[in-house]
């Protein structure tokens, strides 16, 4: 009966590296895209190429000296064929919800919170299986109209 605890310990010693390797590989499968939002109301990354079903993490950092109430950014990834201009217009009235219109959440794939100057926000999501172009925008009022948008190309 004394060999049972030893056998269990040996089994754990053999399984631990396998479990650790699996955990390491799982985290390596998530590709990270770092984006900077500026006072010029622009993203420094405007095109992201992705594979269908790929898991990606978008990390957004805002570079600004302005107060957050005057200049903040987010990333909102819209479903295919969503009218980004109409979405941005509706978002402008959703201040209490960080400019994410509650009635239009069914048009969103993923989104970050708002990041003021020096802040970083992120979101991890699975890219749609359907190939095509998916627009991402900053929904802070006026930013989309100023050109703060990009495209995720799934192919």
Backbone as CSV, one residue per row, in Angstrom:
resi,resn,N_x,N_y,N_z,CA_x,CA_y,CA_z,C_x,C_y,C_z
1,UNK,0.807,-1.202,0.000,0.000,0.000,0.000,0.852,1.270,0.000
2,UNK,2.113,1.178,0.412,2.965,2.348,0.436,3.343,2.816,-0.965
3,UNK,3.237,1.947,-1.948,3.620,2.344,-3.296,2.567,3.245,-3.957
4,UNK,1.344,3.269,-3.473,0.280,4.082,-4.071,0.614,5.580,-4.005
5,UNK,1.022,6.147,-2.845,1.383,7.573,-2.845,2.587,7.858,-3.738
6,UNK,3.530,6.941,-3.799,4.708,7.144,-4.649,4.298,7.112,-6.116
7,UNK,3.424,6.185,-6.470,2.946,6.093,-7.843,2.196,7.361,-8.225
8,UNK,1.349,7.852,-7.331,0.617,9.094,-7.592,1.556,10.267,-7.777
9,UNK,2.600,10.336,-6.946,3.579,11.421,-7.056,4.340,11.340,-8.376
10,UNK,4.721,10.122,-8.759,5.430,9.951,-10.029,4.538,10.333,-11.208
11,UNK,3.274,9.952,-11.115,2.339,10.294,-12.176,2.228,11.818,-12.319
12,UNK,2.141,12.530,-11.188,2.089,13.990,-11.234,3.360,14.582,-11.829
13,UNK,4.505,13.988,-11.491,5.773,14.477,-12.037,5.803,14.340,-13.559
14,UNK,5.224,13.275,-14.081,5.192,13.077,-15.528,4.129,13.945,-16.199
15,UNK,3.012,14.174,-15.535,1.930,14.947,-16.126,2.170,16.449,-16.059
16,UNK,2.868,16.910,-15.028,3.061,18.342,-14.861,3.692,19.002,-16.090
17,UNK,4.791,18.454,-16.645,5.365,19.090,-17.844,4.397,19.106,-19.027
18,UNK,3.590,18.071,-19.158,2.623,18.014,-20.255,1.567,19.102,-20.071
19,UNK,1.055,19.247,-18.850,0.049,20.265,-18.554,0.648,21.658,-18.744
20,UNK,1.860,21.871,-18.259,2.515,23.168,-18.387,2.761,23.506,-19.858
21,UNK,3.179,22.546,-20.663,3.421,22.767,-22.077,2.117,23.128,-22.780
22,UNK,1.032,22.430,-22.432,-0.271,22.736,-23.031,-0.705,24.153,-22.676
23,UNK,-0.540,24.544,-21.445,-0.916,25.894,-21.010,-0.084,26.936,-21.747
24,UNK,1.207,26.666,-21.923,2.083,27.599,-22.622,1.666,27.706,-24.086
25,UNK,1.377,26.588,-24.736,0.958,26.614,-26.131,-0.370,27.323,-26.302
26,UNK,-1.289,27.172,-25.349,-2.587,27.823,-25.444,-2.428,29.334,-25.434
27,UNK,-1.568,29.853,-24.561,-1.394,31.305,-24.495,-0.637,31.821,-25.710
28,UNK,0.189,31.010,-26.327,0.936,31.431,-27.504,0.045,31.507,-28.739
29,UNK,-1.097,30.849,-28.726,-1.988,30.846,-29.872,-2.725,32.170,-30.030
30,UNK,-2.756,32.986,-28.993,-3.455,34.264,-29.063,-2.480,35.323,-29.564
31,UNK,-2.745,35.828,-30.761,-1.901,36.859,-31.345,-2.338,38.214,-30.792
32,UNK,-1.379,39.033,-30.419,-1.666,40.349,-29.853,-1.364,41.431,-30.875
33,UNK,-2.332,42.308,-31.063,-2.165,43.463,-31.941,-2.180,44.701,-31.049
34,UNK,-1.092,45.438,-31.053,-1.001,46.654,-30.253,-1.310,47.853,-31.134
35,UNK,-2.236,48.674,-30.659,-2.679,49.845,-31.406,-2.521,51.068,-30.508
36,UNK,-2.097,52.165,-31.116,-2.007,53.439,-30.402,-3.054,54.380,-30.987
37,UNK,-3.804,55.030,-30.101,-4.755,56.071,-30.493,-4.170,57.416,-30.109
38,UNK,-4.269,58.380,-31.006,-3.604,59.666,-30.782,-4.589,60.824,-30.693
39,UNK,-4.045,62.001,-30.340,-4.837,63.233,-30.311,-5.294,63.640,-31.714
40,UNK,-4.672,63.081,-32.740,-5.070,63.365,-34.112,-6.271,62.500,-34.527
41,UNK,-6.819,61.766,-33.552,-7.981,60.898,-33.772,-7.709,59.890,-34.889
42,UNK,-6.601,59.185,-34.718,-6.182,58.155,-35.667,-5.675,56.945,-34.903
43,UNK,-5.882,55.760,-35.470,-5.229,54.546,-35.004,-3.934,54.411,-35.796
44,UNK,-2.878,53.929,-35.155,-1.646,53.719,-35.910,-1.662,52.393,-36.669
45,UNK,-2.618,51.536,-36.401,-2.813,50.287,-37.149,-4.205,50.360,-37.762
46,UNK,-4.264,50.337,-39.091,-5.562,50.468,-39.754,-5.961,49.225,-40.533
47,UNK,-5.110,48.210,-40.533,-5.478,46.942,-41.165,-4.852,45.795,-40.393
48,UNK,-5.699,44.830,-40.079,-5.263,43.623,-39.386,-5.689,42.441,-40.249
49,UNK,-4.747,41.603,-40.614,-5.071,40.389,-41.360,-5.214,39.247,-40.358
50,UNK,-6.269,38.465,-40.524,-6.538,37.383,-39.584,-7.088,36.169,-40.324
51,UNK,-6.946,35.029,-39.693,-7.485,33.778,-40.230,-8.858,33.531,-39.630
52,UNK,-9.744,32.884,-40.375,-11.066,32.567,-39.825,-10.943,31.774,-38.521
53,UNK,-11.658,32.208,-37.501,-11.660,31.509,-36.219,-10.442,31.754,-35.346
54,UNK,-9.523,32.594,-35.794,-8.316,32.894,-35.009,-8.700,33.702,-33.768
55,UNK,-8.027,33.429,-32.673,-8.231,34.221,-31.466,-7.164,35.307,-31.436
56,UNK,-7.609,36.565,-31.288,-6.668,37.678,-31.230,-6.979,38.561,-30.032
57,UNK,-5.951,39.276,-29.619,-6.105,40.251,-28.547,-5.703,41.605,-29.107
58,UNK,-6.590,42.577,-28.971,-6.271,43.946,-29.353,-5.979,44.716,-28.068
59,UNK,-4.811,45.351,-28.042,-4.392,46.166,-26.910,-4.281,47.601,-27.416
60,UNK,-5.100,48.474,-26.858,-5.147,49.873,-27.281,-4.561,50.759,-26.192
61,UNK,-3.625,51.608,-26.586,-3.051,52.605,-25.681,-3.343,53.988,-26.254
62,UNK,-3.823,54.872,-25.405,-4.090,56.242,-25.833,-2.919,57.125,-25.439
63,UNK,-2.399,57.850,-26.422,-1.339,58.828,-26.178,-1.967,60.213,-26.283
64,UNK,-2.133,60.854,-25.131,-2.772,62.171,-25.094,-2.437,62.864,-23.783
65,UNK,-2.370,64.176,-23.828,-2.214,64.983,-22.621,-3.521,65.648,-22.232
66,UNK,-4.567,65.404,-23.008,-5.877,65.992,-22.741,-6.619,65.176,-21.689
67,UNK,-7.561,65.789,-20.987,-8.343,65.013,-20.017,-9.190,63.960,-20.734
68,UNK,-9.454,62.868,-20.042,-10.184,61.747,-20.627,-11.559,62.164,-21.153
69,UNK,-12.212,63.089,-20.483,-13.536,63.532,-20.911,-13.470,64.221,-22.282
70,UNK,-12.298,64.762,-22.638,-12.141,65.443,-23.917,-11.522,64.551,-24.988
71,UNK,-10.709,63.567,-24.572,-10.017,62.726,-25.543,-9.803,61.339,-24.951
72,UNK,-10.606,60.422,-25.409,-10.455,59.014,-25.028,-10.726,58.183,-26.270
73,UNK,-10.197,56.979,-26.265,-10.362,56.101,-27.426,-10.794,54.712,-26.977
74,UNK,-11.464,54.027,-27.890,-11.773,52.617,-27.719,-11.661,51.952,-29.079
75,UNK,-11.798,50.648,-29.092,-11.858,49.894,-30.340,-13.154,49.106,-30.295
76,UNK,-13.989,49.312,-31.312,-15.245,48.594,-31.438,-15.190,47.852,-32.774
77,UNK,-15.177,46.521,-32.709,-15.138,45.694,-33.919,-16.580,45.378,-34.292
78,UNK,-16.969,45.821,-35.482,-18.342,45.660,-35.940,-18.505,44.414,-36.805
79,UNK,-19.688,43.870,-36.776,-19.991,42.732,-37.641,-19.950,43.190,-39.096
80,UNK,-19.808,42.205,-39.971,-19.721,42.495,-41.394,-20.993,43.206,-41.870
81,UNK,-20.824,44.151,-42.735,-21.927,44.893,-43.367,-22.691,45.824,-42.419
82,UNK,-22.167,46.098,-41.218,-22.789,47.087,-40.341,-22.434,48.470,-40.881
83,UNK,-23.385,49.365,-40.860,-23.161,50.738,-41.285,-22.394,51.457,-40.167
84,UNK,-21.086,51.589,-40.347,-20.229,52.161,-39.305,-20.589,53.614,-39.007
85,UNK,-20.966,54.363,-40.022,-21.329,55.766,-39.817,-22.584,55.873,-38.945
86,UNK,-23.591,55.050,-39.231,-24.820,55.058,-38.428,-24.529,54.588,-37.007
87,UNK,-23.657,53.584,-36.876,-23.291,53.095,-35.544,-22.611,54.209,-34.752
88,UNK,-21.655,54.908,-35.368,-20.926,55.980,-34.692,-21.874,57.110,-34.287
89,UNK,-22.844,57.418,-35.125,-23.824,58.463,-34.788,-24.638,58.070,-33.559
90,UNK,-25.081,56.825,-33.516,-25.830,56.342,-32.354,-24.942,56.304,-31.113
91,UNK,-23.680,55.953,-31.294,-22.744,55.861,-30.165,-22.535,57.218,-29.493
92,UNK,-22.594,58.285,-30.277,-22.364,59.632,-29.740,-23.365,59.998,-28.654
93,UNK,-24.514,59.357,-28.663,-25.546,59.661,-27.657,-25.489,58.713,-26.455
94,UNK,-24.521,57.833,-26.438,-24.450,56.809,-25.378,-23.318,57.092,-24.388
95,UNK,-23.187,58.337,-23.971,-22.115,58.723,-23.038,-22.142,57.878,-21.762
96,UNK,-23.323,57.618,-21.228,-23.440,56.860,-19.976,-23.025,55.400,-20.112
97,UNK,-22.820,54.950,-21.341,-22.420,53.555,-21.582,-21.083,53.521,-22.341
98,UNK,-20.209,54.488,-22.053,-18.902,54.589,-22.722,-19.009,54.597,-24.236
99,UNK,-20.061,55.222,-24.748,-20.284,55.392,-26.179,-20.481,54.064,-26.920
100,UNK,-21.079,53.109,-26.218,-21.520,51.846,-26.822,-23.048,51.861,-26.746
101,UNK,-23.726,52.040,-27.875,-25.190,52.132,-27.831,-25.821,50.785,-27.460
102,UNK,-26.513,50.710,-26.324,-27.078,49.439,-25.857,-27.986,48.755,-26.878
103,UNK,-28.708,49.527,-27.667,-29.626,48.929,-28.643,-28.910,48.360,-29.862
104,UNK,-27.607,48.618,-29.988,-26.859,48.142,-31.151,-25.779,47.120,-30.800
105,UNK,-25.808,46.592,-29.592,-24.758,45.628,-29.203,-24.791,44.369,-30.065
106,UNK,-25.933,44.080,-30.704,-25.994,42.915,-31.590,-25.193,43.137,-32.874
107,UNK,-24.707,44.360,-33.112,-23.894,44.672,-34.288,-22.394,44.617,-33.991
108,UNK,-22.053,44.281,-32.743,-20.655,44.316,-32.292,-20.103,42.905,-32.134
109,UNK,-18.881,42.705,-32.601,-18.158,41.452,-32.357,-17.427,41.540,-31.030
110,UNK,-16.729,42.661,-30.803,-15.954,42.859,-29.571,-15.660,44.344,-29.412
111,UNK,-15.392,44.760,-28.162,-15.012,46.155,-27.938,-14.229,46.282,-26.642
112,UNK,-13.422,47.337,-26.600,-12.673,47.666,-25.392,-13.436,48.729,-24.620
113,UNK,-12.977,49.000,-23.418,-13.444,50.164,-22.687,-12.761,51.391,-23.252
114,UNK,-13.039,52.528,-22.658,-12.397,53.778,-23.070,-11.052,53.937,-22.362
115,UNK,-10.064,54.410,-23.107,-8.738,54.669,-22.545,-8.423,56.149,-22.705
116,UNK,-8.180,56.822,-21.584,-7.715,58.202,-21.623,-6.209,58.220,-21.812
117,UNK,-5.623,59.414,-21.827,-4.184,59.559,-22.025,-3.363,58.714,-21.054
118,UNK,-2.460,57.908,-21.608,-1.598,57.055,-20.801,-2.246,55.755,-20.354
119,UNK,-3.509,55.543,-20.692,-4.207,54.319,-20.283,-4.191,53.285,-21.417
120,UNK,-4.308,52.032,-21.014,-4.346,50.922,-21.961,-5.557,50.057,-21.640
121,UNK,-6.264,49.641,-22.676,-7.398,48.726,-22.550,-7.189,47.601,-23.559
122,UNK,-7.866,46.487,-23.337,-7.693,45.366,-24.260,-8.955,44.531,-24.336
123,UNK,-9.028,43.762,-25.406,-10.116,42.811,-25.589,-9.561,41.613,-26.366
124,UNK,-9.957,40.416,-25.940,-9.593,39.188,-26.633,-10.875,38.588,-27.195
125,UNK,-10.823,38.175,-28.453,-12.009,37.625,-29.095,-11.618,36.682,-30.224
126,UNK,-12.591,35.924,-30.674,-12.400,35.016,-31.790,-12.893,35.690,-33.065
127,UNK,-12.030,35.736,-34.047,-12.358,36.318,-35.340,-13.463,35.462,-35.979
128,UNK,-14.427,36.098,-36.654,-15.487,35.319,-37.303,-14.934,34.298,-38.311
129,UNK,-15.675,33.247,-38.513,-15.299,32.215,-39.481,-15.512,32.694,-40.917
130,UNK,-16.452,33.620,-41.095,-16.776,34.104,-42.437,-15.693,35.059,-42.934
131,UNK,-15.145,34.764,-44.110,-14.115,35.637,-44.672,-14.738,36.961,-45.103
132,UNK,-13.903,37.968,-45.176,-14.372,39.290,-45.584,-13.735,40.373,-44.742
133,UNK,-14.294,41.574,-44.825,-13.764,42.727,-44.112,-14.701,43.127,-42.978
134,UNK,-14.095,43.403,-41.844,-14.822,43.820,-40.640,-14.223,45.151,-40.193
135,UNK,-15.057,46.152,-40.068,-14.596,47.484,-39.685,-14.457,47.578,-38.170
136,UNK,-13.393,48.248,-37.729,-13.311,48.638,-36.319,-13.187,50.148,-36.253
137,UNK,-13.814,50.713,-35.220,-13.867,52.171,-35.089,-13.589,52.574,-33.642
138,UNK,-13.336,53.864,-33.459,-13.399,54.473,-32.143,-14.771,55.130,-32.084
139,UNK,-15.545,54.782,-31.058,-16.914,55.309,-30.987,-17.037,56.600,-30.168
140,UNK,-15.913,57.149,-29.695,-15.948,58.443,-29.014,-16.456,59.476,-30.027
141,UNK,-17.338,60.389,-29.611,-17.958,61.323,-30.563,-16.946,62.056,-31.446
142,UNK,-17.218,62.016,-32.736,-16.416,62.720,-33.718,-15.196,61.969,-34.215
143,UNK,-14.776,60.933,-33.522,-13.529,60.263,-33.893,-13.659,59.456,-35.184
144,UNK,-14.767,58.725,-35.342,-14.960,57.977,-36.585,-15.009,58.946,-37.769
145,UNK,-15.748,60.044,-37.619,-15.855,61.033,-38.703,-14.491,61.616,-39.057
146,UNK,-13.579,61.685,-38.080,-12.232,62.201,-38.321,-11.317,61.141,-38.939
147,UNK,-11.829,59.918,-39.094,-11.047,58.863,-39.745,-10.493,57.809,-38.810
148,UNK,-10.969,57.770,-37.577,-10.446,56.795,-36.616,-11.161,55.458,-36.811
149,UNK,-10.631,54.701,-37.770,-11.211,53.418,-38.133,-10.146,52.524,-38.748
150,UNK,-10.474,51.264,-38.869,-9.578,50.305,-39.496,-10.392,49.108,-39.959
151,UNK,-9.689,48.134,-40.519,-10.347,46.956,-41.068,-9.610,45.699,-40.626
152,UNK,-10.401,44.715,-40.217,-9.860,43.374,-40.004,-10.237,42.582,-41.244
153,UNK,-9.226,42.100,-41.958,-9.447,41.330,-43.175,-9.284,39.861,-42.816
154,UNK,-10.383,39.129,-42.934,-10.381,37.699,-42.618,-10.298,36.933,-43.924
155,UNK,-9.194,36.184,-44.082,-9.000,35.390,-45.310,-8.234,34.130,-45.024
